[in-house]
């Protein structure tokens, strides 16, 4: 269960992608705000993967040996903890090709890259939850979440009442990881991005998934793909 040797003396730099550097204005959303504007939940300022590549010498000069990215997958918010598609880089940040280029650049300089794994909950636009909203109790994905009653109210003001959500936020429905299809989906996400070349996962609120067997299997899958991959859990 020991951590990989490389992480023992790694110097990490955390990157909030939308606010690090704008390297490609062409992928900015229509409502992009001026760089440095006061932060809001839904405002975008245009940071992207190419911006990280363009500032890579700066990171090297700091002595950085590992990068941890806040979520980079498709979402509606700038923080992207309300994931819509775990297999797709948010187009506002770039493309899969951009991500591969960033990985290659980092690895050429001996820098590891960790992604943020938000597996306790997703966003309302995630395909399975969207199906629940559309089809209610007839949805084949109703078991993917902790639904208390139908119809599901996911948009009116106030805390979630009809389903479990992270801290009650309606925009963050909680996965039901007791459902085998959910487990397999999450494991497939972990495997896919490791196969793309990442060096590990930072796990968002892993204690929200209070299931030792789930995490044991998650770790086995990760180590099977990359025995030197790092797993870091956020506990607070």
Secondary structure, 3 states (H helix, E strand, C coil): CCCCHHHHHCCEEEECHHHCCCCCHHHCCCCCCCCCCCCCCCCCCCCCHHHHHHCHHHHHHCCCCEEEECCCEEECCCCCCCEEEEEEECCCCCCHHHHHHHHHHHHHCCCEEEEEECCCECCCCCHHHHHHHHHHHHCCCHHHECECCCCCCCCCCCCCCCECEHHHCCCCEEECCCCHHHHHHHHHHHHHHHHHCCCEEEECCHHHCCCHHHHHHHHHHHHHHCCCCEEEECCC
